[in-house]
Amino acid sequence: MGALSLLFPIGLLVAIATRLTATTRQRRMAALSLLGASSRQLRQVAAGEAFLPGVVGALLGVVLWLLGRPLAARASYDGTTFFPSDLTPGPFAITAVVVAIPVVCVVSASLSMRHARISPLEVARSRPSRAARPWRLVPLAAAIVGGALALWSSRSTGQVPASLVTGAYALILATLLLAGPELTRLAGRGLSRLPGAAALLAGNRLRDHPDAGFLPVAGVSLAILTTMAFVAITPAAARSLAATEEVGQRAGTGQAAVEFATPAQSARLVTELSQLPGIGVPTTVISAQVTTAGEPLSAWIGNCQAITAAAAMTDVPCGQATLIAGRDVLSRLSPDQPLELYNMRPTQVLPWTAAPDPSQPEGAHLTPPPRPAATMPAQRGVDMPDLLIDPALLDVPAEAFRPTLILFRYDSPAALESARTLVESQVQSATIATRATTFEGFSQDVRRLYDAISLASIALAIISASALVLAAAASLVERRRPYMLLRMAGTPLATLRRAVFLESATPLLVTGTLAALLGVGVGWGVTALGGDAAYPIGGVLSAPLAILLISLAVLSAVALLVERLTRGNEVHFE
């Protein structure tokens, strides 16, 4: 999705840069055709003119990247810096970019001179575009309605699948680009009805050539859509994660993964951990997965009182039942369905290359399969159990399995590091997880994702603004002669400048506003239906507003070129 958002404006920028001299190229090719050049020769000349600058530009970009990489590596990102090698794409990616840019230049040049071969005496006259049709609005409306219905259908689960968000974004993006020319045509029709010569000139231009009017602003609309849809989601999710204390591993608790420790090693570790200052109530746990009608449940098998004390779990009625289930999973347990436990580790530790020992059990059943007589609060989080099971319920002695977790509590970072040193020195591949490395790690990942999306949005806005400048300048250069004639006929320079500004500003405001609304719809749907956080509409409006204001300022600067390009002393050369 991020690649899709960045590749489109980059391709647009390259295509527009190649078309910047399209008008002069067409006239030159028409002159060569008049002198007897064949269509094949014209194509070869145009391809050569576009190919060589494309290759030089691509290679120059690689050189600038190599020179700027050490400086970029010094930039701090989330409190850390990079090695220059971290900012090095693979050889395939570099080769693809170096090859793709000249190809895009050649294709764009070939398309730009297709009219030059119509007649050898002159470049084909401009005709109204056929790209705009009312039916183009239908897919956009269908995408909006379909996306809204799909997001609304996820309200029952309280979670919006990432594939659904990506699909809705891609569909809305594609249909917005499809409907852009028709929206520009309608905007031009309304603009031409406003009073003033500038509005009439700009409106007629947009009405007759809506595709040319929409192309420059397509990248800016994409930047606004991306910003509104995704930049606001991640900080809201991060704040929600950081503010939630009842989900995931509790603060001040540790979970030592000792999957490759024998039962004797685990028992010795519990004894030694209990003797460390600042470490309290360590205990071993046998972890397992439990089959149900739906997704499997996670279970901890061991002494209930010791587990709840070490994991800081509250409101767990250990003395009331031997099988305790979270209230959120109780309905998935049926008294008529035996509970099968799997993904358990046998007592003997075998090397990875050894064949499984059929005499060593890797699962068990509950006998008899009871319905939980007690429930506990839902233990949300990937590092917490859905079920607490007394070892006496297993149809296989608990001694046939080795513990995979050691739970404990710590009162200071120094105590945690002492426990980590002890565990990792005695058990191969052992790790210790805390809330900071599991649940709060998710929040950190979300924050980093937000920073990455923010940087990508800034880069996208810069690329889109550059494409907008080139497109506006190219359009002005292509219509240099009509503007000269209008100025010679007495049209005020201010009127021509306003017309140039309105030609780009009108589709920018129309499609940019629509993109902002669609982005708000996607972002609000994900955050509101997810139920974790509210969409921060006030905090995110500044980004698209800044993009629009910067783009309008750039267009105002481009409009000032009218005076330079329509000077009277240059008319003789046209």
Secondary structure, DSSP 8 states (H G I E B T S, - for coil): -HHHHHHHHHHHHHHHHHGGGHHHHHHHHHHHHHTT--HHHHHHHHHHHHHHHHHHHHHHHHHHHHHHHHHHHTS-BTTB---GGGG---HHHHHHHHHHHHHHHHHHHHHHTGGGGS-SSS-------S---GGGHHHHHHHHHHHHHHHHHTTTTT---HHHHHHHHHHHHHHHHHHHHHHHHHHHHHHHTSSSHHHHHHHHHHHH-HHHHHHHHHHHHHHHHHIIIIITHHHHHHHHHHH--SSSS-TTEEEEE-TT--HHHHHHHHHHHHTSTTEEEEEEEEEEEE--SSS-EEEEES-HHHHHHHHT--S--TTT-SEEEETTTGGG--TTS--EEES--BSS---TTS---TTS---EEBSS----SEEE----STTS-SEEE-GGGBSS-GGGB---EEEEEESSHHHHHHHHHHHHHHSTT-EEE-TTTTHHHHHHHHHHHHHHHHHHHHHHHHHHHHHHHHHHHHHHHHTHHHHHHHHHTT--HHHHHHHHHHHHHHHHHHHHHHHHHHHHHHHHHHHHHHTS----HHHHTHHHHHHHHHHHHHHHHHHTHHHHHT-GGGGGG-
